Amino acid sequence: MKYILLLPLLMLGDFLFGQVKPDIFPEDIGTPGEQVVRCYCKPGVRNKSRSKGLELVYATRGGGTFESEDESIVAPFSRYKNWQRFELDLKAPVIRKEGFKLLLGYKYSAELFDFSNIGNDFPETFQELDRVTLKTSNLSVIVNRPLNESKYLAFRFRYSANGAYGGALNFASRNAIYKLTGVFGIKKSEDFEWGFGINFSKSFRQPNILPFVLYNRNFHNNWGLEAAFPGYVYVRYNLGPKTIFLVGTEYESKSYRMSVPLANDEQLDYALNHSELLGLLRMEQQVAPWVWANMRVGYQMNFSTDFEAKAANTNAFLVEPTNSVFFEVGIFISPPSTR
């Protein structure tokens, strides 16, 4: 509860509506003999970080210890040697019409712990965490609707399966998370836009309705700000058209459904929830036409990891993972900017 103000960030780490851009659609609206081109509003500002169509990511951080948060466990604590995440993210346009754009998306990520020591408390749970892969599979429908030259709407519906299951996608209701997001954006100029939205989610935890605010602004040809309050805030520096640096903070969180088999043929049932605050330096570098590399490096401050009980025979507990250095590298496809 002490981090309740951060809850709106659950969807903002991967929410990229500001990077989904409708085309410019000309329309003659002038008086006879005069042609005026009307440009439907394009979300985003000049020189912003790149939109991504297809992205592959690898992330890692150093070892850590699951220390006691609520005195439910005592030393010696369970310790992991390293943590890794692999990610594939794909968004593709399906309908591109005047004043309307629809995209379909698929995202898969796999999160793995490698333990060096299993503590005395809840050993079966940490042994299972060492053995399984925590997976997330998302199917998304994204709609962009420019209203006029300065305003736009965007909506996203996403089905997500989060848990320790086999295969690349799982439709079991115990793993399901449903999210519906709406955004209203106001673009004052090519150098300034802001907006607000609301996110509704329903999952194996509890329903949530969470607001957020978007703010993107250029202060100079090279300097700008990209933010989705209170999820992330980045100061951007454009070294050139092919090199972008960003420095700032970002909140991330995930929830997984995880079963733990016991020797008596019973099994424990958890919702495993973790969250963290990242202080980051990002770099985006074009390496070929349409192809960009992405790197993130920084320090990760971990909040409580909550093993929430989802069955009568399961005891809930909280642990506090130690903080660590974070590194991520990826490659993505981004079409040339039309700005």
Phi and psi in degrees as GROMACS dihedral restraints (atoms count N, CA, C in turn):
[ dihedral_restraints ]
;  ai    aj    ak    al  type     phi  dphi    fc
    3     4     5     6     1   -68.6    20    10
    4     5     6     7     1   -13.7    20    10
    6     7     8     9     1  -110.6    20    10
    7     8     9    10     1    28.0    20    10
    9    10    11    12     1   -63.4    20    10
   10    11    12    13     1   -30.3    20    10
   12    13    14    15     1   -68.0    20    10
   13    14    15    16     1   -15.8    20    10
   15    16    17    18     1   -90.5    20    10
   16    17    18    19     1    -4.9    20    10
   18    19    20    21     1   -59.5    20    10
   19    20    21    22     1   -34.1    20    10
   21    22    23    24     1   -60.0    20    10
   22    23    24    25     1   -13.7    20    10
   24    25    26    27     1   -77.5    20    10
   25    26    27    28     1    -8.4    20    10
   27    28    29    30     1   -55.5    20    10
   28    29    30    31     1   -32.5    20    10
   30    31    32    33     1  -104.2    20    10
   31    32    33    34     1    -5.0    20    10
   33    34    35    36     1   -87.9    20    10
   34    35    36    37     1   -21.2    20    10
   36    37    38    39     1   -60.0    20    10
   37    38    39    40     1   -34.1    20    10
   39    40    41    42     1  -115.3    20    10
   40    41    42    43     1    11.3    20    10
   42    43    44    45     1   -85.9    20    10
   43    44    45    46     1   116.0    20    10
   45    46    47    48     1  -124.5    20    10
   46    47    48    49     1    32.5    20    10
   48    49    50    51     1   -59.1    20    10
   49    50    51    52     1   -35.0    20    10
   51    52    53    54     1   -62.5    20    10
   52    53    54    55     1   -12.5    20    10
   54    55    56    57     1  -107.1    20    10
   55    56    57    58     1     3.6    20    10
   57    58    59    60     1   -98.0    20    10
   58    59    60    61     1   115.7    20    10
   60    61    62    63     1  -116.5    20    10
   61    62    63    64     1   121.8    20    10
   63    64    65    66     1   -72.9    20    10
   64    65    66    67     1   159.2    20    10
   66    67    68    69     1   -72.3    20    10
   67    68    69    70     1   164.3    20    10
   69    70    71    72     1   -82.4    20    10
   70    71    72    73     1   128.6    20    10
   72    73    74    75     1  -117.7    20    10
   73    74    75    76     1   107.9    20    10
   75    76    77    78     1   -72.4    20    10
   76    77    78    79     1   146.3    20    10
   78    79    80    81     1  -149.3    20    10
   79    80    81    82     1   127.5    20    10
   81    82    83    84     1   -76.6    20    10
   82    83    84    85     1   115.3    20    10
   84    85    86    87     1  -127.2    20    10
   85    86    87    88     1     7.3    20    10
   87    88    89    90     1   -83.2    20    10
   88    89    90    91     1   178.5    20    10
   90    91    92    93     1   -75.8    20    10
   91    92    93    94     1   163.5    20    10
   93    94    95    96     1   -52.8    20    10
   94    95    96    97     1   134.5    20    10
   96    97    98    99     1    86.2    20    10
   97    98    99   100     1    -4.4    20    10
   99   100   101   102     1  -128.7    20    10
  100   101   102   103     1   124.9    20    10
  102   103   104   105     1  -107.9    20    10
  103   104   105   106     1   124.4    20    10
  105   106   107   108     1  -121.2    20    10
  106   107   108   109     1   125.2    20    10
  108   109   110   111     1   -85.8    20    10
  109   110   111   112     1   123.1    20    10
  111   112   113   114     1   -97.1    20    10
  112   113   114   115     1   124.9    20    10
  114   115   116   117     1  -106.0    20    10
  115   116   117   118     1   114.7    20    10
  117   118   119   120     1   -65.9    20    10
  118   119   120   121     1   145.2    20    10
  120   121   122   123     1   -59.3    20    10
  121   122   123   124     1   131.4    20    10
  123   124   125   126     1  -109.3    20    10
  124   125   126   127     1   115.3    20    10
  126   127   128   129     1   -56.3    20    10
  127   128   129   130     1   146.9    20    10
  129   130   131   132     1   101.1    20    10
  130   131   132   133     1   164.7    20    10
  132   133   134   135     1  -118.4    20    10
  133   134   135   136     1   168.9    20    10
  135   136   137   138     1   -58.9    20    10
  136   137   138   139     1   144.1    20    10
  138   139   140   141     1    67.8    20    10
  139   140   141   142     1    11.7    20    10
  141   142   143   144     1   -67.7    20    10
  142   143   144   145     1   167.7    20    10
  144   145   146   147     1   -58.8    20    10
  145   146   147   148     1   154.7    20    10
  147   148   149   150     1   -73.7    20    10
  148   149   150   151     1   144.3    20    10
  150   151   152   153     1   -74.0    20    10
  151   152   153   154     1   155.2    20    10
  153   154   155   156     1  -128.4    20    10
  154   155   156   157     1   126.5    20    10
  156   157   158   159     1   -94.3    20    10
  157   158   159   160     1   -49.0    20    10
  159   160   161   162     1  -131.2    20    10
  160   161   162   163     1   130.4    20    10
  162   163   164   165     1  -138.8    20    10
  163   164   165   166     1   137.4    20    10
  165   166   167   168     1  -118.9    20    10
  166   167   168   169     1   132.8    20    10
  168   169   170   171     1  -136.0    20    10
  169   170   171   172     1   141.6    20    10
  171   172   173   174     1  -128.1    20    10
  172   173   174   175     1   131.4    20    10
  174   175   176   177     1  -131.5    20    10
  175   176   177   178     1   149.4    20    10
  177   178   179   180     1  -151.9    20    10
  178   179   180   181     1   158.8    20    10
  180   181   182   183     1  -145.8    20    10
  181   182   183   184     1   163.6    20    10
  183   184   185   186     1   -70.5    20    10
  184   185   186   187     1  -178.4    20    10
  186   187   188   189     1   -67.8    20    10
  187   188   189   190     1   165.9    20    10
  189   190   191   192     1  -162.5    20    10
  190   191   192   193     1   173.8    20    10
  192   193   194   195     1  -125.9    20    10
  193   194   195   196     1   137.2    20    10
  195   196   197   198     1   -86.4    20    10
  196   197   198   199     1    90.3    20    10
  198   199   200   201     1   -84.6    20    10
  199   200   201   202     1   169.6    20    10
  201   202   203   204     1   -74.5    20    10
  202   203   204   205     1   135.7    20    10
  204   205   206   207     1  -106.1    20    10
  205   206   207   208     1   -38.6    20    10
  207   208   209   210     1  -126.3    20    10
  208   209   210   211     1    21.6    20    10
  210   211   212   213     1    64.9    20    10
  211   212   213   214     1    18.7    20    10
  213   214   215   216     1   -81.4    20    10
  214   215   216   217     1   -15.9    20    10
  216   217   218   219     1  -130.7    20    10
  217   218   219   220     1   156.9    20    10
  219   220   221   222     1  -130.7    20    10
  220   221   222   223     1   162.1    20    10
  222   223   224   225     1   -64.8    20    10
  223   224   225   226     1   150.8    20    10
  225   226   227   228     1   -75.8    20    10
  226   227   228   229     1   140.6    20    10
  228   229   230   231     1   -91.4    20    10
  229   230   231   232     1   160.0    20    10
  231   232   233   234     1   -72.3    20    10
  232   233   234   235     1   137.8    20    10
  234   235   236   237     1  -131.5    20    10
  235   236   237   238     1   139.3    20    10
  237   238   239   240     1  -112.6    20    10
  238   239   240   241     1   146.5    20    10
  240   241   242   243     1   -78.6    20    10
  241   242   243   244     1   -38.2    20    10
  243   244   245   246     1  -160.9    20    10
  244   245   246   247     1   166.1    20    10
  246   247   248   249     1  -131.5    20    10
  247   248   249   250     1   139.6    20    10
  249   250   251   252     1  -136.0    20    10
  250   251   252   253     1   152.3    20    10
  252   253   254   255     1  -140.3    20    10
  253   254   255   256     1   134.8    20    10
  255   256   257   258     1  -116.1    20    10
  256   257   258   259     1   141.2    20    10
  258   259   260   261     1  -144.9    20    10
  259   260   261   262     1   138.3    20    10
  261   262   263   264     1  -125.6    20    10
  262   263   264   265     1   127.6    20    10
  264   265   266   267     1  -132.8    20    10
  265   266   267   268     1   126.6    20    10
  267   268   269   270     1  -133.9    20    10
  268   269   270   271     1   129.8    20    10
  270   271   272   273     1  -130.7    20    10
  271   272   273   274     1   131.9    20    10
  273   274   275   276     1  -136.5    20    10
  274   275   276   277     1   133.8    20    10
  276   277   278   279     1   -71.1    20    10
  277   278   279   280     1   138.5    20    10
  279   280   281   282     1  -112.1    20    10
  280   281   282   283     1   -41.4    20    10
  282   283   284   285     1  -125.5    20    10
  283   284   285   286     1   126.4    20    10
  285   286   287   288     1  -129.9    20    10
  286   287   288   289     1    89.9    20    10
  288   289   290   291     1  -119.5    20    10
  289   290   291   292     1   169.1    20    10
  291   292   293   294     1   -62.9    20    10
  292   293   294   295     1   118.9    20    10
  294   295   296   297     1    78.4    20    10
  295   296   297   298     1    12.8    20    10
  297   298   299   300     1  -158.0    20    10
  298   299   300   301     1   135.5    20    10
  300   301   302   303     1  -142.8    20    10
  301   302   303   304     1   132.0    20    10
  303   304   305   306     1  -125.4    20    10
  304   305   306   307     1   131.8    20    10
  306   307   308   309     1  -124.4    20    10
  307   308   309   310     1   150.0    20    10
  309   310   311   312     1  -112.1    20    10
  310   311   312   313     1   143.8    20    10
  312   313   314   315     1  -134.6    20    10
  313   314   315   316     1   150.1    20    10
  315   316   317   318     1  -136.8    20    10
  316   317   318   319     1   134.6    20    10
  318   319   320   321     1  -137.8    20    10
  319   320   321   322     1   131.9    20    10
  321   322   323   324     1  -128.5    20    10
  322   323   324   325     1   133.4    20    10
  324   325   326   327     1  -138.3    20    10
  325   326   327   328     1   148.5    20    10
  327   328   329   330     1  -130.1    20    10
  328   329   330   331     1   128.1    20    10
  330   331   332   333     1  -118.5    20    10
  331   332   333   334     1   129.3    20    10
  333   334   335   336     1  -133.1    20    10
  334   335   336   337     1   138.5    20    10
  336   337   338   339     1  -108.7    20    10
  337   338   339   340     1   144.6    20    10
  339   340   341   342     1  -122.8    20    10
  340   341   342   343     1   102.8    20    10
  342   343   344   345     1   -86.1    20    10
  343   344   345   346     1   142.3    20    10
  345   346   347   348     1  -104.2    20    10
  346   347   348   349     1   -18.9    20    10
  348   349   350   351     1  -152.2    20    10
  349   350   351   352     1   135.5    20    10
  351   352   353   354     1  -108.1    20    10
  352   353   354   355     1   123.0    20    10
  354   355   356   357     1   -72.7    20    10
  355   356   357   358     1   179.6    20    10
  357   358   359   360     1   -77.1    20    10
  358   359   360   361     1   -28.0    20    10
  360   361   362   363     1   -94.8    20    10
  361   362   363   364     1   134.3    20    10
  363   364   365   366     1    51.9    20    10
  364   365   366   367     1    48.6    20    10
  366   367   368   369     1   -64.8    20    10
  367   368   369   370     1   -37.0    20    10
  369   370   371   372     1   -62.0    20    10
  370   371   372   373     1   -37.4    20    10
  372   373   374   375     1   -67.1    20    10
  373   374   375   376     1   -45.8    20    10
  375   376   377   378     1   -71.8    20    10
  376   377   378   379     1   -32.1    20    10
  378   379   380   381     1   -64.4    20    10
  379   380   381   382     1   -39.2    20    10
  381   382   383   384     1   -68.1    20    10
  382   383   384   385     1   -38.5    20    10
  384   385   386   387     1   -63.4    20    10
  385   386   387   388     1   -33.2    20    10
  387   388   389   390     1   -70.3    20    10
  388   389   390   391     1   -27.9    20    10
  390   391   392   393     1   -89.5    20    10
  391   392   393   394     1   -36.6    20    10
  393   394   395   396     1   -91.8    20    10
  394   395   396   397     1   168.1    20    10
  396   397   398   399     1  -109.8    20    10
  397   398   399   400     1   125.3    20    10
  399   400   401   402     1   -85.9    20    10
  400   401   402   403     1   117.9    20    10
  402   403   404   405     1  -114.1    20    10
  403   404   405   406     1   149.5    20    10
  405   406   407   408     1  -131.4    20    10
  406   407   408   409     1   126.3    20    10
  408   409   410   411     1  -125.7    20    10
  409   410   411   412     1   122.5    20    10
  411   412   413   414     1  -116.3    20    10
  412   413   414   415     1   137.9    20    10
  414   415   416   417     1  -119.0    20    10
  415   416   417   418     1   126.7    20    10
  417   418   419   420     1  -128.0    20    10
  418   419   420   421     1   148.5    20    10
  420   421   422   423     1  -122.8    20    10
  421   422   423   424     1   121.8    20    10
  423   424   425   426     1  -119.3    20    10
  424   425   426   427     1   130.6    20    10
  426   427   428   429     1  -122.7    20    10
  427   428   429   430     1   129.7    20    10
  429   430   431   432     1  -116.2    20    10
  430   431   432   433     1   129.5    20    10
  432   433   434   435     1  -134.7    20    10
  433   434   435   436     1    93.3    20    10
  435   436   437   438     1   -65.4    20    10
  436   437   438   439     1   136.0    20    10
  438   439   440   441     1   -94.1    20    10
  439   440   441   442     1   -39.2    20    10
  441   442   443   444     1  -161.5    20    10
  442   443   444   445     1  -156.2    20    10
  444   445   446   447     1   -71.5    20    10
  445   446   447   448     1   -13.6    20    10
  447   448   449   450     1  -133.1    20    10
  448   449   450   451     1    -2.2    20    10
  450   451   452   453     1  -136.1    20    10
  451   452   453   454     1   149.9    20    10
  453   454   455   456     1  -151.2    20    10
  454   455   456   457     1   158.9    20    10
  456   457   458   459     1  -118.3    20    10
  457   458   459   460     1   148.6    20    10
  459   460   461   462     1  -142.8    20    10
  460   461   462   463     1   141.4    20    10
  462   463   464   465     1  -134.6    20    10
  463   464   465   466     1   147.8    20    10
  465   466   467   468     1  -141.5    20    10
  466   467   468   469     1   131.8    20    10
  468   469   470   471     1  -111.7    20    10
  469   470   471   472     1   132.3    20    10
  471   472   473   474     1  -135.4    20    10
  472   473   474   475     1   130.6    20    10
  474   475   476   477     1  -102.7    20    10
  475   476   477   478     1   131.5    20    10
  477   478   479   480     1  -131.8    20    10
  478   479   480   481     1   136.3    20    10
  480   481   482   483     1  -110.7    20    10
  481   482   483   484     1   111.5    20    10
  483   484   485   486     1  -116.5    20    10
  484   485   486   487     1   118.1    20    10
  486   487   488   489     1   171.6    20    10
  487   488   489   490     1  -179.0    20    10
  489   490   491   492     1   -98.3    20    10
  490   491   492   493     1    82.2    20    10
  492   493   494   495     1  -126.6    20    10
  493   494   495   496     1   168.8    20    10
  495   496   497   498     1   -88.5    20    10
  496   497   498   499     1   156.9    20    10
  498   499   500   501     1    83.0    20    10
  499   500   501   502     1  -179.8    20    10
  501   502   503   504     1   -94.1    20    10
  502   503   504   505     1   -14.3    20    10
  504   505   506   507     1  -151.3    20    10
  505   506   507   508     1   144.3    20    10
  507   508   509   510     1  -140.1    20    10
  508   509   510   511     1   131.6    20    10
  510   511   512   513     1  -108.5    20    10
  511   512   513   514     1    15.6    20    10
  513   514   515   516     1   -66.9    20    10
  514   515   516   517     1   137.0    20    10
  516   517   518   519     1   -63.5    20    10
  517   518   519   520     1   -26.0    20    10
  519   520   521   522     1   -67.6    20    10
  520   521   522   523     1   -21.3    20    10
  522   523   524   525     1  -100.9    20    10
  523   524   525   526     1    -3.1    20    10
  525   526   527   528     1   -78.8    20    10
  526   527   528   529     1   138.8    20    10
  528   529   530   531     1  -131.4    20    10
  529   530   531   532     1   126.7    20    10
  531   532   533   534     1  -112.8    20    10
  532   533   534   535     1   132.9    20    10
  534   535   536   537     1  -133.7    20    10
  535   536   537   538     1   135.8    20    10
  537   538   539   540     1  -127.2    20    10
  538   539   540   541     1   124.8    20    10
  540   541   542   543     1  -126.7    20    10
  541   542   543   544     1   138.0    20    10
  543   544   545   546     1  -127.3    20    10
  544   545   546   547     1   140.8    20    10
  546   547   548   549     1  -132.0    20    10
  547   548   549   550     1   137.0    20    10
  549   550   551   552     1  -116.5    20    10
  550   551   552   553     1   116.9    20    10
  552   553   554   555     1  -111.4    20    10
  553   554   555   556     1   144.2    20    10
  555   556   557   558     1  -124.3    20    10
  556   557   558   559     1   115.8    20    10
  558   559   560   561     1  -105.3    20    10
  559   560   561   562     1   105.3    20    10
  561   562   563   564     1   -72.7    20    10
  562   563   564   565     1   -36.8    20    10
  564   565   566   567     1  -162.7    20    10
  565   566   567   568     1  -178.6    20    10
  567   568   569   570     1   -67.5    20    10
  568   569   570   571     1   -10.4    20    10
  570   571   572   573     1  -113.6    20    10
  571   572   573   574     1     1.3    20    10
  573   574   575   576     1  -153.7    20    10
  574   575   576   577     1   126.3    20    10
  576   577   578   579     1  -144.3    20    10
  577   578   579   580     1   152.5    20    10
  579   580   581   582     1  -145.7    20    10
  580   581   582   583     1   167.3    20    10
  582   583   584   585     1  -171.8    20    10
  583   584   585   586     1   175.4    20    10
  585   586   587   588     1  -145.0    20    10
  586   587   588   589     1   158.3    20    10
  588   589   590   591     1  -158.0    20    10
  589   590   591   592     1   179.9    20    10
  591   592   593   594     1  -143.8    20    10
  592   593   594   595     1   144.3    20    10
  594   595   596   597     1  -123.4    20    10
  595   596   597   598     1   130.2    20    10
  597   598   599   600     1  -113.7    20    10
  598   599   600   601     1   132.1    20    10
  600   601   602   603     1  -135.2    20    10
  601   602   603   604     1   145.7    20    10
  603   604   605   606     1  -134.9    20    10
  604   605   606   607     1   129.0    20    10
  606   607   608   609     1  -149.8    20    10
  607   608   609   610     1  -169.8    20    10
  609   610   611   612     1   -73.3    20    10
  610   611   612   613     1    -0.7    20    10
  612   613   614   615     1   -96.9    20    10
  613   614   615   616     1   -90.0    20    10
  615   616   617   618     1  -155.3    20    10
  616   617   618   619     1   154.5    20    10
  618   619   620   621     1   -66.3    20    10
  619   620   621   622     1   147.3    20    10
  621   622   623   624     1  -139.6    20    10
  622   623   624   625     1   142.3    20    10
  624   625   626   627     1  -121.7    20    10
  625   626   627   628     1   116.8    20    10
  627   628   629   630     1  -132.8    20    10
  628   629   630   631     1   127.1    20    10
  630   631   632   633     1   -91.2    20    10
  631   632   633   634     1   162.0    20    10
  633   634   635   636     1  -155.0    20    10
  634   635   636   637     1   163.7    20    10
  636   637   638   639     1  -129.2    20    10
  637   638   639   640     1   133.5    20    10
  639   640   641   642     1  -100.3    20    10
  640   641   642   643     1   144.1    20    10
  642   643   644   645     1  -151.8    20    10
  643   644   645   646     1   113.5    20    10
  645   646   647   648     1  -128.4    20    10
  646   647   648   649     1   126.6    20    10
  648   649   650   651     1  -150.1    20    10
  649   650   651   652     1   138.8    20    10
  651   652   653   654     1  -100.1    20    10
  652   653   654   655     1   133.3    20    10
  654   655   656   657     1  -105.4    20    10
  655   656   657   658     1   -11.8    20    10
  657   658   659   660     1  -164.7    20    10
  658   659   660   661     1   167.7    20    10
  660   661   662   663     1   -59.6    20    10
  661   662   663   664     1   -27.3    20    10
  663   664   665   666     1  -104.9    20    10
  664   665   666   667     1   -22.2    20    10
  666   667   668   669     1  -113.6    20    10
  667   668   669   670     1   140.7    20    10
  669   670   671   672     1  -157.6    20    10
  670   671   672   673     1   175.5    20    10
  672   673   674   675     1  -128.4    20    10
  673   674   675   676     1   133.1    20    10
  675   676   677   678     1  -125.9    20    10
  676   677   678   679     1   122.1    20    10
  678   679   680   681     1  -148.5    20    10
  679   680   681   682     1   147.4    20    10
  681   682   683   684     1  -133.0    20    10
  682   683   684   685     1    94.1    20    10
  684   685   686   687     1   -72.4    20    10
  685   686   687   688     1   137.3    20    10
  687   688   689   690     1   -99.0    20    10
  688   689   690   691     1    29.5    20    10
  690   691   692   693     1   -77.4    20    10
  691   692   693   694     1   -47.8    20    10
  693   694   695   696     1  -151.0    20    10
  694   695   696   697     1   151.8    20    10
  696   697   698   699     1  -139.3    20    10
  697   698   699   700     1   123.1    20    10
  699   700   701   702     1  -130.4    20    10
  700   701   702   703     1   133.0    20    10
  702   703   704   705     1   -89.7    20    10
  703   704   705   706     1   130.1    20    10
  705   706   707   708     1  -110.8    20    10
  706   707   708   709     1   138.9    20    10
  708   709   710   711     1  -128.3    20    10
  709   710   711   712     1   119.9    20    10
  711   712   713   714     1   -93.7    20    10
  712   713   714   715     1   102.4    20    10
  714   715   716   717     1   -66.6    20    10
  715   716   717   718     1   -31.9    20    10
  717   718   719   720     1  -173.4    20    10
  718   719   720   721     1  -177.6    20    10
  720   721   722   723     1   -66.2    20    10
  721   722   723   724     1   -15.2    20    10
  723   724   725   726     1  -113.3    20    10
  724   725   726   727     1     2.0    20    10
  726   727   728   729     1  -139.1    20    10
  727   728   729   730     1   123.3    20    10
  729   730   731   732     1  -128.7    20    10
  730   731   732   733     1   130.1    20    10
  732   733   734   735     1  -112.8    20    10
  733   734   735   736     1   141.6    20    10
  735   736   737   738     1  -137.3    20    10
  736   737   738   739     1   139.8    20    10
  738   739   740   741     1  -133.1    20    10
  739   740   741   742     1   136.3    20    10
  741   742   743   744     1   172.2    20    10
  742   743   744   745     1  -155.9    20    10
  744   745   746   747     1  -127.7    20    10
  745   746   747   748     1   152.7    20    10
  747   748   749   750     1  -149.3    20    10
  748   749   750   751     1   140.9    20    10
  750   751   752   753     1  -103.3    20    10
  751   752   753   754     1   135.5    20    10
  753   754   755   756     1  -130.4    20    10
  754   755   756   757     1   151.7    20    10
  756   757   758   759     1  -159.5    20    10
  757   758   759   760     1   155.6    20    10
  759   760   761   762     1  -148.6    20    10
  760   761   762   763     1   151.0    20    10
  762   763   764   765     1  -128.3    20    10
  763   764   765   766     1   135.8    20    10
  765   766   767   768     1  -131.6    20    10
  766   767   768   769     1   147.0    20    10
  768   769   770   771     1   -92.8    20    10
  769   770   771   772     1   129.2    20    10
  771   772   773   774     1  -139.5    20    10
  772   773   774   775     1   127.3    20    10
  774   775   776   777     1  -100.0    20    10
  775   776   777   778     1   146.4    20    10
  777   778   779   780     1  -124.1    20    10
  778   779   780   781     1   109.4    20    10
  780   781   782   783     1   -70.9    20    10
  781   782   783   784     1   143.3    20    10
  783   784   785   786     1  -114.4    20    10
  784   785   786   787     1   166.2    20    10
  786   787   788   789     1   -66.4    20    10
  787   788   789   790     1   -25.3    20    10
  789   790   791   792     1   -89.2    20    10
  790   791   792   793     1    18.0    20    10
  792   793   794   795     1    71.6    20    10
  793   794   795   796     1     5.7    20    10
  795   796   797   798     1   -89.0    20    10
  796   797   798   799     1   174.1    20    10
  798   799   800   801     1  -147.0    20    10
  799   800   801   802     1   144.7    20    10
  801   802   803   804     1   -82.9    20    10
  802   803   804   805     1   156.4    20    10
  804   805   806   807     1  -135.1    20    10
  805   806   807   808     1   120.6    20    10
  807   808   809   810     1  -124.7    20    10
  808   809   810   811     1   153.6    20    10
  810   811   812   813     1  -105.3    20    10
  811   812   813   814     1   111.3    20    10
  813   814   815   816     1   -93.4    20    10
  814   815   816   817     1   118.1    20    10
  816   817   818   819     1  -123.8    20    10
  817   818   819   820     1   122.0    20    10
  819   820   821   822     1  -129.2    20    10
  820   821   822   823     1   154.1    20    10
  822   823   824   825     1  -148.0    20    10
  823   824   825   826     1   154.8    20    10
  825   826   827   828     1  -155.8    20    10
  826   827   828   829     1   154.2    20    10
  828   829   830   831     1  -112.1    20    10
  829   830   831   832     1   127.5    20    10
  831   832   833   834     1  -111.5    20    10
  832   833   834   835     1   130.0    20    10
  834   835   836   837     1   -99.7    20    10
  835   836   837   838     1   117.4    20    10
  837   838   839   840     1  -132.1    20    10
  838   839   840   841     1   150.5    20    10
  840   841   842   843     1  -113.9    20    10
  841   842   843   844     1   125.4    20    10
  843   844   845   846     1  -114.0    20    10
  844   845   846   847     1   148.2    20    10
  846   847   848   849     1  -138.6    20    10
  847   848   849   850     1   133.5    20    10
  849   850   851   852     1  -117.9    20    10
  850   851   852   853     1   125.9    20    10
  852   853   854   855     1  -132.0    20    10
  853   854   855   856     1   124.3    20    10
  855   856   857   858     1   -73.7    20    10
  856   857   858   859     1   130.3    20    10
  858   859   860   861     1  -113.5    20    10
  859   860   861   862     1   -15.4    20    10
  861   862   863   864     1  -166.2    20    10
  862   863   864   865     1   163.8    20    10
  864   865   866   867     1   -53.4    20    10
  865   866   867   868     1   126.2    20    10
  867   868   869   870     1    74.9    20    10
  868   869   870   871     1    -7.3    20    10
  870   871   872   873     1  -115.2    20    10
  871   872   873   874     1   127.1    20    10
  873   874   875   876     1  -127.8    20    10
  874   875   876   877     1   150.2    20    10
  876   877   878   879     1  -105.2    20    10
  877   878   879   880     1   148.9    20    10
  879   880   881   882     1  -132.4    20    10
  880   881   882   883     1   135.0    20    10
  882   883   884   885     1  -135.4    20    10
  883   884   885   886     1   138.7    20    10
  885   886   887   888     1  -131.2    20    10
  886   887   888   889     1   133.6    20    10
  888   889   890   891     1  -142.3    20    10
  889   890   891   892     1   142.2    20    10
  891   892   893   894     1   176.6    20    10
  892   893   894   895     1  -159.6    20    10
  894   895   896   897     1  -119.4    20    10
  895   896   897   898     1   132.8    20    10
  897   898   899   900     1  -108.8    20    10
  898   899   900   901     1   119.5    20    10
  900   901   902   903     1   -99.0    20    10
  901   902   903   904     1   115.6    20    10
  903   904   905   906     1   -90.2    20    10
  904   905   906   907     1   132.4    20    10
  906   907   908   909     1   -88.5    20    10
  907   908   909   910     1  -175.2    20    10
  909   910   911   912     1   -60.0    20    10
  910   911   912   913     1   139.5    20    10
  912   913   914   915     1   -97.7    20    10
  913   914   915   916     1   120.9    20    10
  915   916   917   918     1  -105.2    20    10
  916   917   918   919     1   115.4    20    10
  918   919   920   921     1   -93.2    20    10
  919   920   921   922     1    90.4    20    10
  921   922   923   924     1   -84.3    20    10
  922   923   924   925     1   127.0    20    10
  924   925   926   927     1   -71.8    20    10
  925   926   927   928     1   131.7    20    10
  927   928   929   930     1  -119.7    20    10
  928   929   930   931     1    10.9    20    10
  930   931   932   933     1  -146.3    20    10
  931   932   933   934     1   157.7    20    10
  933   934   935   936     1   -65.2    20    10
  934   935   936   937     1   -29.2    20    10
  936   937   938   939     1   -89.6    20    10
  937   938   939   940     1     9.6    20    10
  939   940   941   942     1  -112.8    20    10
  940   941   942   943     1   131.5    20    10
  942   943   944   945     1   -99.4    20    10
  943   944   945   946     1   126.3    20    10
  945   946   947   948     1   -75.5    20    10
  946   947   948   949     1   153.2    20    10
  948   949   950   951     1  -158.7    20    10
  949   950   951   952     1   159.1    20    10
  951   952   953   954     1  -118.0    20    10
  952   953   954   955     1   142.2    20    10
  954   955   956   957     1  -131.8    20    10
  955   956   957   958     1   160.2    20    10
  957   958   959   960     1  -120.0    20    10
  958   959   960   961     1    98.2    20    10
  960   961   962   963     1   -67.0    20    10
  961   962   963   964     1   141.6    20    10
  963   964   965   966     1   -69.7    20    10
  964   965   966   967     1   152.7    20    10
  966   967   968   969     1   -73.7    20    10
  967   968   969   970     1   161.5    20    10
  969   970   971   972     1  -160.7    20    10
  970   971   972   973     1   166.7    20    10
  972   973   974   975     1   -76.8    20    10
  973   974   975   976     1   145.7    20    10
  975   976   977   978     1  -125.1    20    10
  976   977   978   979     1   140.9    20    10
  978   979   980   981     1  -142.1    20    10
  979   980   981   982     1   139.0    20    10
  981   982   983   984     1  -144.0    20    10
  982   983   984   985     1   140.2    20    10
  984   985   986   987     1  -137.3    20    10
  985   986   987   988     1   144.4    20    10
  987   988   989   990     1  -156.4    20    10
  988   989   990   991     1   172.1    20    10
  990   991   992   993     1  -136.8    20    10
  991   992   993   994     1   141.1    20    10
  993   994   995   996     1  -147.1    20    10
  994   995   996   997     1   159.8    20    10
  996   997   998   999     1   -97.5    20    10
  997   998   999  1000     1   129.3    20    10
  999  1000  1001  1002     1  -140.8    20    10
 1000  1001  1002  1003     1   122.7    20    10
 1002  1003  1004  1005     1   -67.8    20    10
 1003  1004  1005  1006     1   155.6    20    10
 1005  1006  1007  1008     1   -57.9    20    10
 1006  1007  1008  1009     1   144.2    20    10
 1008  1009  1010  1011     1   -71.2    20    10
 1009  1010  1011  1012     1   141.2    20    10
 1011  1012  1013  1014     1  -101.1    20    10
 1012  1013  1014  1015     1     6.2    20    10
